[in-house]
Amino acid sequence: MSFSSSPVVSLRDVAIYQDMNTILSNVNFDIDKGEFVYLVGRTGSGKSSLLKTLYADLPLLTGSATVADFRLSKLPRQQVPFLRRKIGIIFQDFQLLVDRTVSENLSFVLRATGWKDKSKRKQRISEVLMQVGLDAAANKMPHQLSGGEQQRIVIARALLNEPAILFADEPTGNLDPQVADGIMQLFQEINNSGTAVLMATHNYEIINRYPRRVLKCESGKVLDSQVEAFTLTNGF
Ligand SMILES: Nc1ncnc2c1ncn2[C@@H]1O[C@H](COP(=O)(O)OP(=O)(O)OP(=O)(O)O)[C@@H](O)[C@H]1O
């Protein structure tokens, strides 16, 4: 367990690349423990690329950054799984293993992250399913669940190792407004219990309903609502 009070995410003079192209530059922000932050910007403005850099799917080549006490610059490949245990990643498309039950999907992650004791795995699976309101779904196959329920299982999976922060890339993008709202409420509950959240979204309604700090990718920079005022207009 870490007792440091340092931010869970800290970026200094970071640049984000795809291939040889600079997507964002001079990126500077911190996210405190337990904070909830939106990430917005037009299609192609760099939200996913920024998130990918934060969960070490893209290398950090310029500037310095720490995520959950891991320094991303020159992060050895063997360290990536250890970083990933401290963070949770949630995508728009649910990415559950379709040929396994909910419980097996979750157990798969626990075994891959060092949980050797079967009864402890079972206990933890029951806890996270309870947290997302789907404790009755343990033995169901993903296709027996609605889109919103599948997304809840993905969130449960992301919570298994008690992450310091959740990175969510358009987690409500494929869902009806009402279902999306339920997912947002779940994110609020998770956040209220102390987990930081960085959520990329195009959904202006959601930001209006649950207003929080906003980071906006625009013209190759990241604007921060905590630092400067900017408008959130159509299509961002
Ligand atoms: N794998 C890749 N290889 C090369 N270029 C890429 C790759 N992925 C994204 N890009 C480019 O990087 C830029 C930023 O894309 P990115 O996906 O980060 O934007 P985004 O803000 O997340 O967009 P969206 O809202 O559509 O998800 C775009 O110009 C895109 O074409």
The ligand as a MOL file (V3000), in Angstrom:
LIG
                    3D

  0  0  0     0  0            999 V3000
M  V30 BEGIN CTAB
M  V30 COUNTS 31 33 0 0 0
M  V30 BEGIN ATOM
M  V30 1 N -2.6330 3.6260 -34.3040 0
M  V30 2 C -2.4690 4.8180 -34.8950 0
M  V30 3 N -1.4940 5.0190 -35.8150 0
M  V30 4 C -1.3180 6.2120 -36.3760 0
M  V30 5 N -2.0510 7.3090 -36.1070 0
M  V30 6 C -3.0310 7.1740 -35.2140 0
M  V30 7 C -3.3040 5.9330 -34.5590 0
M  V30 8 N -4.3300 6.1070 -33.7110 0
M  V30 9 C -4.7130 7.4010 -33.8290 0
M  V30 10 N -3.9340 8.0520 -34.7250 0
M  V30 11 C -4.0350 9.4670 -35.0870 0
M  V30 12 O -3.7560 10.2430 -33.9350 0
M  V30 13 C -4.6260 11.3700 -33.8650 0
M  V30 14 C -5.3390 11.3590 -32.5350 0
M  V30 15 O -6.2190 10.2320 -32.4820 0
M  V30 16 P -6.9470 9.7850 -31.1540 0
M  V30 17 O -7.5750 8.4620 -31.4260 0
M  V30 18 O -6.0310 9.9140 -30.0090 0
M  V30 19 O -8.0770 10.9250 -31.0320 0
M  V30 20 P -9.3930 10.9500 -30.1500 0
M  V30 21 O -9.4970 12.3420 -29.6440 0
M  V30 22 O -9.3520 9.8650 -29.1540 0
M  V30 23 O -10.5210 10.6740 -31.2130 0
M  V30 24 P -11.9520 9.9830 -31.0120 0
M  V30 25 O -12.7890 10.9790 -30.2620 0
M  V30 26 O -12.4490 9.7950 -32.4130 0
M  V30 27 O -11.7370 8.6990 -30.2880 0
M  V30 28 C -5.5520 11.2810 -35.0750 0
M  V30 29 O -5.0140 12.1270 -36.0630 0
M  V30 30 C -5.4560 9.8450 -35.4760 0
M  V30 31 O -5.6400 9.7200 -36.8640 0
M  V30 END ATOM
M  V30 BEGIN BOND
M  V30 1 1 1 2
M  V30 2 1 2 3
M  V30 3 2 2 7
M  V30 4 2 3 4
M  V30 5 1 4 5
M  V30 6 2 5 6
M  V30 7 1 6 7
M  V30 8 1 6 10
M  V30 9 1 7 8
M  V30 10 2 8 9
M  V30 11 1 9 10
M  V30 12 1 10 11
M  V30 13 1 11 12
M  V30 14 1 11 30
M  V30 15 1 12 13
M  V30 16 1 13 14
M  V30 17 1 13 28
M  V30 18 1 14 15
M  V30 19 1 15 16
M  V30 20 2 16 17
M  V30 21 1 16 18
M  V30 22 1 16 19
M  V30 23 1 19 20
M  V30 24 2 20 21
M  V30 25 1 20 22
M  V30 26 1 20 23
M  V30 27 1 23 24
M  V30 28 2 24 25
M  V30 29 1 24 26
M  V30 30 1 24 27
M  V30 31 1 28 29
M  V30 32 1 28 30
M  V30 33 1 30 31
M  V30 END BOND
M  V30 END CTAB
M  END
